[in-house]
Every structure is written in C-alpha cells, then in structure tokens.
C-alpha cells in the first residue's frame, strides 16, 4: 500500500521547509517514489492512484515521462521504416526547426499552449506549410510516446493551429505555371532529341521525376489489351514498376550521425503510383525512334548512361527555359549561341502539373485522369468506377490533338529536323 514520507529541506535559506514524498510499489515489486507534495494526504493519494493504475494495467512510469523530447525522437525515428526520402525530410524538419526549441524539454512538460505559441513565431520566418508539417510531425512523435507508455495522453492530438500570420513565402513555380504545348515543343527542340524527349514525355504523360529517370527499357512500349465492343482495344504504354519503378535520391544517416548519399531504385511513392501510362501515337513513335538508337539500359539518362542528379539536370534545363547569353570560344570551352527565354522558371514538376491541367482541358474522365497520374480516386466512386477503352481513346485523341495543333502553330513538321 502506498504511503508518504516527510522530507525536511536542509538547504540554506529554506528554513526547514517540509514536503512529502509519495512511495508506491511498482509492477516489478520495487518501491517507486515521487517527491514534492505539499501535504501527507496529497502524497498518499498520488501513490494510491499509481497502484490503482498498475492493478488496472494502465500505469505509465513517471520516469519515462521525464525523458527529453530529443532522446525520444531518436528512439522513435529508429523504429520507423518509411521511404528513404520521407526519413530525410523528417530529419530536416527536426534538425532545422523542432529540436532547436524542444530537444531538452521533458515529454511530460509538452503542452499545446507553448507548442502553438512556438508555431506562430516560426511562421514569421518560414512557410505556413512547413509550420504545419512540423507540428504534425511532433504530434505523431508524441503519439508514439503514448503508445510506448511514456505518457498517459498526447496533449497535441486533435488540436488545430490558429492565428498563424499571413504566409509571405513565395509560391513555388508549380503552383503558378502551366506550359502551352508549343512551349514544350520549343524547349524540346532546343534541348535536342535525347534530352528533349524527356521534357515531352513528362508533359504528355505526367510522370514524376523519379519515375521518369527510373524508367527501364523493359517497361517502355508495352501494350495494353482490354476487351471492348466485341474486339480488343490496344495501345502502347509505359509501365511504372511497382517494385523498382522510381529512382530514389536522398541521404542516409549513420549511427555516428554522419550522412551518406543513397541513389537507387525503390518502389514508387504509393500503391496507385505503380501503373501503366497510355501513350498517344506520336509519343510512342518518338520513344520507339529514341530506343532504336539508344545504347543504355534506362530510357532517360545522361549521354553516357548515368542516372541524372537533380542538380545536374537543373543545369541543363535552366538555360534552355530561362535563356542564356552567348559565349565565345575559349580555351577548354565551346562556343555557345545566345538563347532567348522560352518559359523562365519552368521545372519538371511544372510539366507534371501541366499534364494534369491538359487532362482537364481536353475532358479526360476523372477516374482515368487520376489513374494516369498515379493518384487515388477519392470516395466510393474510386471503388465502383473504372476506366473504359472509350475513355482511354478519347484521352489519347485529345493528347494527340494538342501535339498536332502545336506543330501547326509553330509551322513545324516535326520536333527535331532530320539531317
């Protein structure tokens, strides 16, 4: 049975202040204690509550609640197994924003009032989306502490951030830019067939960056076959492989805290991302011609067959889209002609957003548009509705029409003139 012990302070200036310490029997039979109670009765009541919780199987050891948030973060992160880039993004949020403020805070001292006040302050210097990500991540981590019986409840769970200041961060380009088909073709011509096809493919299929650079030859120009109207509908497709359909690029933390870069094939972003993407006729023909003369294993690589680094592709795309000054021949460098801007700031993610916007423009049925982008169609309709061959053909006709109209506007017969 719990009891209380009288404690008389011996500290200088305390004037023999009296407090009480609760003593209670822990599940392993040893005696636990908790100091600092003002009266004997409150100490005994607290101890009785601990023993009642132990008997009911819901006891939480107060010592675990005193663990620092930063120490628990490292335990929680070590127990997670998300995609590598997700782990990297979490550590970036933790190290840049969360741990500098909360690392040495005991878990039991976390409360919504202080977390919300910190979030409001943080929102003055970073985007609101980043602030919300940080608070959501903290909430998940503290949920883990509850599940691990370090806390009886999560003080952050179910709470809603309010009073954040206006978001002064600049919008990303993908929130603003949709490219016209003729712009995409002009950019592709400037980049040449090997690199330009990558741009055209992204705009006319909506592949994610990691899906396009991870596209293997064996998954290009496959054939979809679907029974329809007493016959069989067929069309060429690209396959985003469900097992190794995306090229991941992120850093991995070692046990010593050091980082090393990982680059390799992984499953795509989610279950719906593994899919077959239908190709309009012109794009299938361009891809066929590309592969006929392409000696490398993967479809979109550097000229020597290496996987693209995002930063290296950025150096290729930026001058082509943004324009550049002429550069005369000099020792160790080649002549470069001046390029006028085509669409400053355009990114590969813009082109993925462009494709989905084009799908809406040409009237692609939502269930098919979601499938082709690798998105889950929401609600009960996502269970009951399925793309039909007629829907697929309408989409392919629309995408083919965008290409043909762009060529006509540019007065071109083809993207790359054959010598």
C-alpha positions in Angstrom: 0.0 0.0 0.0 1.2 3.5 -0.8 2.4 5.7 2.0 4.1 9.1 2.4 7.5 10.2 3.9 8.2 13.5 5.4 11.0 15.5 3.9 12.6 18.5 5.7 14.8 20.7 3.5 18.4 21.2 4.7 19.2 23.8 2.1 20.5 27.1 3.3 17.7 29.7 3.4 14.9 27.1 3.2 14.1 27.5 6.9 13.4 23.8 7.1 10.7 23.7 4.5 8.6 20.5 4.8 7.4 18.5 1.8 6.2 14.9 1.4 7.3 12.1 -0.8 4.9 9.5 -2.2 6.1 5.9 -2.0 4.3 3.2 -4.0 5.0 -0.4 -5.2 5.9 -0.7 -8.9 5.0 -3.7 -11.1 8.3 -5.3 -10.6 7.9 -5.3 -6.8 10.3 -2.4 -6.1 9.4 0.8 -4.5 8.9 3.9 -6.6 8.9 7.5 -5.2 7.7 10.9 -6.3 8.8 14.0 -4.2 7.4 17.5 -3.9 3.9 17.1 -2.4 2.8 19.9 0.0 0.9 17.6 2.3 0.9 14.0 3.5 -2.6 13.4 2.2 -1.8 14.5 -1.4 1.3 12.3 -1.4 -0.7 9.3 -0.3 -3.5 9.9 -2.8 -1.0 10.2 -5.6 0.7 6.9 -4.6 -2.7 5.2 -4.3 -3.5 6.4 -7.8 -0.3 4.8 -9.2 -1.0 1.5 -7.6 -4.6 1.5 -8.8 -3.3 2.2 -12.3 -0.8 -0.6 -12.0 -3.6 -3.0 -11.0 -5.7 -1.8 -13.9 -2.9 -2.3 -16.4 -2.8 1.3 -17.5 0.1 2.6 -15.4 2.7 5.0 -17.0 6.1 5.2 -15.3 6.7 8.9 -14.4 10.4 8.4 -15.0 9.8 7.7 -18.7 7.7 10.9 -18.9 10.8 12.9 -17.8 12.8 11.7 -20.8 13.8 14.5 -23.1 11.9 15.0 -26.3 15.1 14.8 -28.3 16.1 11.5 -26.8 12.6 10.1 -27.6 12.8 11.5 -31.2 15.9 9.4 -31.9 14.2 6.3 -30.5 11.1 6.9 -32.5 12.9 7.6 -35.7 15.0 4.5 -35.3 11.8 2.4 -35.1 10.2 3.9 -38.3 10.5 2.4 -41.8 9.1 4.9 -44.3 10.6 5.5 -47.8 14.1 6.9 -47.6 13.2 10.4 -48.8 10.5 10.6 -46.2 13.0 9.8 -43.5 15.3 12.5 -44.9 12.5 15.1 -44.9 11.6 14.3 -41.3 15.2 14.8 -40.1 15.4 18.1 -42.0 12.3 19.3 -40.2 13.6 18.1 -36.9 17.1 19.5 -37.1 16.2 22.8 -38.7 13.1 23.7 -36.7 11.9 21.4 -34.0 14.9 20.1 -32.0 16.5 23.6 -31.5 13.4 24.5 -29.4 12.2 21.2 -27.9 15.2 18.8 -27.7 15.7 19.1 -23.9 12.1 19.5 -22.9 10.8 16.5 -20.9 7.9 14.7 -22.6 5.7 15.3 -19.6 6.2 19.1 -19.9 4.9 19.4 -23.5 1.7 21.3 -23.8 -0.4 22.8 -26.6 -0.2 26.4 -25.4 3.6 26.5 -25.7 3.7 24.5 -29.0 1.1 26.7 -30.6 3.0 29.9 -29.5 6.2 28.5 -30.9 4.4 27.6 -34.2 3.2 31.2 -34.5 6.7 32.5 -34.0 8.1 30.1 -36.5 5.6 31.1 -39.1 7.1 34.6 -39.3 10.3 33.1 -40.9 9.1 30.0 -42.8 6.1 29.0 -44.9 2.9 28.0 -43.1 3.1 24.6 -44.8 6.4 24.0 -43.1 5.0 25.1 -39.8 2.1 22.7 -40.1 4.4 19.9 -41.2 6.5 20.5 -38.1 3.5 20.4 -35.7 2.0 17.3 -37.4 5.4 15.6 -37.1 5.6 16.5 -33.4 2.1 15.1 -32.9 3.0 11.8 -34.5 6.1 11.5 -32.4 4.2 12.2 -29.1 1.6 9.7 -30.2 4.4 7.2 -30.3 5.4 8.2 -26.8 1.8 7.4 -25.6 1.9 4.1 -27.4 5.2 3.3 -25.8 3.7 4.1 -22.4 5.9 7.1 -21.8 2.8 9.4 -21.4 -0.8 8.8 -20.5 -2.1 11.1 -23.2 -0.9 13.3 -26.1 -1.5 17.0 -25.3 -1.1 17.8 -29.0 -3.5 15.3 -30.5 -6.7 16.7 -32.1 -5.6 20.3 -31.8 -5.8 22.8 -34.6 -3.3 25.6 -35.3 -4.9 29.0 -35.3 -3.7 32.6 -35.5 -0.8 31.9 -37.9 0.4 35.1 -39.7 0.0 35.6 -43.4 2.2 33.4 -45.5 4.8 35.7 -47.0 6.7 32.8 -48.7 6.8 33.0 -52.5 4.7 30.5 -54.3 6.6 27.7 -56.0 6.6 27.7 -59.7 4.5 24.6 -59.9 1.7 26.5 -58.2 1.6 29.1 -61.0 2.9 27.7 -64.3 1.1 25.6 -66.9 3.0 25.3 -70.2 1.4 25.5 -73.6 2.1 22.6 -75.9 4.0 24.7 -78.3 6.3 26.0 -75.5 7.1 22.4 -74.5 8.0 21.6 -78.1 10.2 24.7 -78.5 12.0 23.7 -75.3 12.4 20.1 -76.5 13.9 21.2 -79.8 16.4 23.4 -78.0 17.5 20.5 -75.8 17.8 18.1 -78.7 16.3 14.6 -79.1 17.9 12.7 -76.2 17.1 15.3 -73.5 14.2 17.0 -75.2 12.2 13.8 -75.3 12.4 13.7 -71.5 10.6 17.0 -71.4 8.0 16.0 -73.9 7.4 12.7 -72.2 6.8 14.4 -68.8 4.4 16.9 -70.3 2.4 14.4 -72.2 2.4 11.6 -69.5 2.7 13.4 -66.2 5.4 11.1 -64.9 7.1 12.1 -61.7 10.8 13.0 -61.9 11.8 9.8 -60.0 9.5 7.7 -62.2 10.9 9.0 -65.5 14.6 8.7 -64.5 13.9 5.2 -63.2 12.2 4.0 -66.4 13.9 0.9 -67.7 13.8 -0.2 -71.3 11.9 -3.3 -70.5 9.0 -1.1 -69.2 8.8 1.1 -72.2 6.5 0.5 -75.2 4.5 -2.3 -73.6 0.9 -2.9 -74.8 -2.4 -2.5 -73.0 -5.0 -5.0 -74.1 -8.6 -4.6 -73.0 -11.7 -6.3 -74.3 -14.1 -3.8 -75.9 -17.2 -3.8 -78.2 -16.6 -7.4 -79.4 -12.9 -6.8 -80.1 -9.7 -5.9 -78.2 -8.6 -2.3 -77.5 -4.8 -1.9 -77.6 -2.5 1.0 -77.1 1.2 1.4 -76.2 2.0 2.1 -72.5 4.9 2.9 -70.2 4.9 0.9 -67.0 5.9 2.4 -63.7 7.1 -0.8 -62.0 5.5 -1.5 -58.6 8.7 -2.9 -57.2 11.5 -0.8 -58.7 9.7 2.0 -60.6 11.3 5.1 -59.1 14.9 6.3 -58.7 15.4 7.5 -55.1 17.9 10.1 -54.2 18.4 11.1 -50.5 20.9 11.0 -47.7 21.0 8.2 -45.1 22.1 8.9 -41.5 24.7 6.6 -40.0 24.8 5.6 -36.3 27.5 8.2 -35.8 25.2 10.9 -37.1 27.1 11.2 -40.4 25.4 11.3 -43.7 25.9 9.4 -47.0 24.0 9.8 -50.2 21.8 6.9 -51.4 20.8 6.6 -55.1 18.9 3.5 -56.3 15.7 2.1 -57.4 12.8 1.8 -55.0 9.0 1.2 -55.1 7.1 4.3 -56.3 5.5 6.7 -54.0 2.4 4.8 -53.1 0.2 1.8 -54.3 -1.5 3.8 -57.0 1.8 5.1 -58.4 2.6 1.6 -59.9 0.6 1.9 -63.1 0.6 1.7 -66.9 0.5 5.1 -68.6 -1.1 5.2 -72.1 0.9 6.9 -74.8 -0.6 8.9 -77.7 0.6 7.7 -81.2 3.1 10.5 -81.8 4.8 9.9 -78.4 5.0 6.1 -78.9 6.7 6.8 -82.3 9.2 9.2 -80.8 10.0 6.8 -78.0 10.5 3.9 -80.5 12.9 6.0 -82.5 14.8 7.0 -79.4 15.2 3.5 -78.2 16.3 2.2 -81.6 19.5 4.3 -81.3 19.8 4.5 -77.5 22.5 2.1 -76.1 21.7 2.4 -72.4 19.6 0.4 -70.0 17.5 3.2 -68.8 15.4 5.4 -71.1 16.3 8.9 -69.8 19.9 9.3 -68.6 22.9 11.4 -69.4 24.5 10.7 -72.8 27.0 8.3 -71.1 24.2 6.3 -69.5 24.5 7.7 -65.9 21.4 8.4 -63.8 20.6 12.1 -63.6 21.4 14.0 -60.5 18.6 16.5 -59.9 21.2 19.3 -59.6 22.8 18.3 -62.9 19.5 18.2 -64.8 18.8 21.6 -63.3 21.9 23.0 -65.0 20.7 21.5 -68.3 17.1 22.7 -68.0 17.6 26.2 -66.6 19.4 27.9 -69.5 17.1 26.2 -72.0 14.0 27.5 -70.3 15.3 30.8 -68.9 17.6 31.8 -71.8 21.4 32.5 -71.8 24.0 34.9 -73.1 26.2 34.0 -76.0 29.7 32.6 -75.0 32.6 32.8 -77.4 35.0 30.0 -77.9 37.7 30.0 -75.2 40.3 27.5 -74.1 38.6 24.5 -72.7 35.1 25.8 -73.6 32.9 25.5 -76.7 31.0 28.3 -78.4 27.5 28.8 -77.1 24.9 30.7 -79.0 22.6 33.1 -77.2 19.2 31.7 -76.2 16.1 33.8 -75.7 13.9 32.9 -72.8 11.2 30.3 -73.5 9.5 29.9 -70.2 11.6 31.2 -67.2 11.4 29.2 -64.1 9.8 26.1 -65.7 10.6 22.9 -63.8 9.9 19.2 -64.4 7.3 19.3 -61.7 5.6 22.2 -63.6 5.4 19.8 -66.5 3.7 17.1 -64.4 1.2 19.8 -63.2 0.8 20.9 -66.8 -0.2 17.4 -67.9 -2.9 17.1 -65.3 -4.2 20.6 -66.4 -4.2 19.4 -70.0 -6.2 16.4 -69.0 -8.9 18.6 -67.5 -8.7 20.9 -70.6 -9.4 18.0 -73.0 -12.2 16.5 -70.9 -10.5 13.3 -69.6 -12.9 11.5 -67.2 -11.7 12.0 -63.6 -11.4 8.2 -62.8 -9.0 7.9 -65.8 -7.2 11.1 -65.1 -6.4 10.0 -61.5 -5.2 6.6 -62.7 -2.8 8.0 -65.3 -1.3 10.5 -62.8 -0.9 7.7 -60.1 -3.4 9.3 -57.8 -6.2 7.5 -55.8 -9.6 8.5 -57.0 -11.4 9.5 -53.8 -14.7 8.3 -52.3 -16.9 5.4 -53.1 -16.6 6.2 -56.9 -13.0 5.2 -56.6 -14.2 1.7 -55.8 -17.1 1.5 -58.3 -15.8 3.4 -61.4 -13.1 2.0 -63.8 -11.6 3.5 -67.0 -13.1 2.0 -70.2 -11.4 1.7 -73.6 -13.6 4.5 -74.9 -12.4 6.8 -72.2 -8.8 5.9 -72.9 -9.2 6.5 -76.6 -10.8 9.9 -76.0 -7.8 10.9 -73.8 -5.3 9.7 -76.4 -7.1 11.6 -79.2 -7.1 14.7 -77.1 -3.4 14.5 -76.3 -2.6 13.7 -79.9 -4.6 16.8 -80.9 -2.6 19.0 -78.6 0.6 17.9 -80.2 -0.6 18.3 -83.8 -2.1 21.8 -83.1 1.2 22.9 -81.5 3.2 21.7 -84.6 0.8 23.6 -86.8 1.1 26.8 -84.7 4.9 26.6 -84.9 4.7 25.7 -88.6 6.9 22.6 -88.0 6.6 19.2 -89.5 8.4 17.5 -86.6 10.1 18.5 -83.4 13.7 17.6 -84.4 14.6 18.1 -88.0 16.4 15.2 -89.5 19.6 15.9 -91.2 
